[in-house]
Amino acid sequence: MNNIHKKLLLSHFCLKDCTLSWSAKGLYSYILDLPKDKVTLKELEEYTSTDILEDRQLANILEELVKQGYLKQRNKNGKVEYRINEMPPLLKEACRLLRKTVK
């Protein structure tokens, strides 16, 4: 599966996940559209108009995505990086069910 198809699949499952807020779905879709598979909070803040988000709002949305398994958080050189999890929970469950029905 090429990178574009993988990102479309990840976006599809994220948008169908009723446990995520609309803010988290939108941010995840935006992160998937970035040219690299990792991003820092500082980079995201640079892409966002400061009058749209309150101080901690962006960090809280990232925290939600980490908690739900869509992003992996890692500290590197004193900076927190967020990486796309290529097998988030909803997609993992769908694959498990598909394997079960194919048997």
Backbone torsions as a table, in degrees:
resi	resn	phi	psi	omega
1	MET	NA	128.4	-179.9
2	ASN	-78.6	170.0	-173.4
3	ASN	-61.5	-38.7	-179.6
4	ILE	-64.9	-46.0	178.6
5	HIS	-63.4	-39.2	179.3
6	LYS	-62.3	-44.4	-179.8
7	LYS	-67.0	-37.1	176.4
8	LEU	-63.9	-41.9	179.0
9	LEU	-64.6	-44.6	178.4
10	LEU	-62.3	-43.1	179.0
11	SER	-62.9	-43.0	179.5
12	HIS	-58.4	-49.1	-178.4
13	PHE	-67.9	-35.1	176.9
14	CYS	-63.3	-46.1	-178.1
15	LEU	-65.5	-26.8	179.2
16	LYS	-85.3	-9.5	-176.6
17	ASP	-79.1	107.9	-176.6
18	CYS	-75.3	-4.8	177.6
19	THR	-85.1	-11.3	-179.0
20	LEU	-96.0	146.3	174.6
21	SER	-73.7	161.8	176.9
22	TRP	-63.1	-34.5	178.0
23	SER	-62.3	-42.9	179.7
24	ALA	-66.6	-40.2	178.7
25	LYS	-62.6	-43.0	-179.8
26	GLY	-66.6	-44.3	-179.8
27	LEU	-65.7	-41.3	179.0
28	TYR	-62.3	-44.2	178.3
29	SER	-61.8	-39.0	178.0
30	TYR	-64.7	-45.6	179.8
31	ILE	-62.0	-39.6	177.9
32	LEU	-61.3	-29.0	-177.9
33	ASP	-81.6	-10.8	178.7
34	LEU	-69.8	152.7	-177.2
35	PRO	-68.9	-19.5	179.0
36	LYS	-116.4	164.5	-174.8
37	ASP	-95.8	12.4	176.3
38	LYS	-140.1	155.3	-178.1
39	VAL	-155.4	153.2	175.4
40	THR	-107.1	161.8	177.2
41	LEU	-59.5	-40.9	180.0
42	LYS	-60.8	-42.6	177.8
43	GLU	-62.8	-42.8	179.6
44	LEU	-64.5	-38.8	178.5
45	GLU	-63.8	-33.6	178.4
46	GLU	-68.3	-29.6	180.0
47	TYR	-82.0	-11.1	-171.2
48	THR	-113.6	139.6	174.6
49	SER	-67.8	128.7	-175.4
50	THR	-65.5	-24.1	-179.4
51	ASP	-79.3	-10.6	-179.9
52	ILE	-81.3	-41.7	-175.2
53	LEU	-110.3	142.5	172.6
54	GLU	-74.8	170.0	-173.8
55	ASP	-49.7	-53.5	-173.4
56	ARG	-96.8	-2.0	-173.2
57	GLN	-60.7	-46.2	-179.8
58	LEU	-63.2	-43.9	177.9
59	ALA	-62.0	-38.0	178.9
60	ASN	-66.4	-37.9	178.7
61	ILE	-67.4	-42.5	177.0
62	LEU	-61.5	-41.3	178.1
63	GLU	-60.8	-40.9	177.4
64	GLU	-61.5	-43.6	-179.8
65	LEU	-66.4	-35.4	176.4
66	VAL	-68.2	-46.6	-178.2
67	LYS	-60.9	-36.9	-179.2
68	GLN	-85.6	-2.8	173.9
69	GLY	89.3	12.0	-179.8
70	TYR	-85.8	-27.8	177.2
71	LEU	-126.2	151.0	172.4
72	LYS	-108.4	136.6	-178.3
73	GLN	-105.6	138.0	-178.5
74	ARG	-146.5	136.8	175.2
75	ASN	-91.2	125.1	180.0
76	LYS	-137.5	118.8	179.3
77	ASN	54.3	40.5	179.0
78	GLY	79.1	0.5	178.1
79	LYS	-113.2	144.4	175.9
80	VAL	-90.9	123.4	176.5
81	GLU	-106.7	146.5	174.9
82	TYR	-117.2	126.4	179.7
83	ARG	-116.5	147.8	177.2
84	ILE	-68.5	129.8	172.9
85	ASN	-85.8	116.2	-174.4
86	GLU	-76.3	-5.5	176.8
87	MET	-137.4	69.9	179.0
88	PRO	-65.4	162.8	-172.6
89	PRO	-53.1	-45.7	-176.9
90	LEU	-65.2	-39.1	178.2
91	LEU	-69.4	-39.9	178.2
92	LYS	-61.0	-43.3	179.4
93	GLU	-65.8	-41.1	178.2
94	ALA	-61.9	-41.7	178.1
95	CYS	-64.9	-40.4	179.1
96	ARG	-62.2	-45.0	179.3
97	LEU	-66.1	-37.8	178.3
98	LEU	-64.4	-44.0	177.9
99	ARG	-62.2	-37.7	-178.5
100	LYS	-65.9	-39.7	-178.0
101	THR	-77.5	-24.2	179.8
102	VAL	-75.5	-29.4	-178.0
103	LYS	-63.9	NA	NA
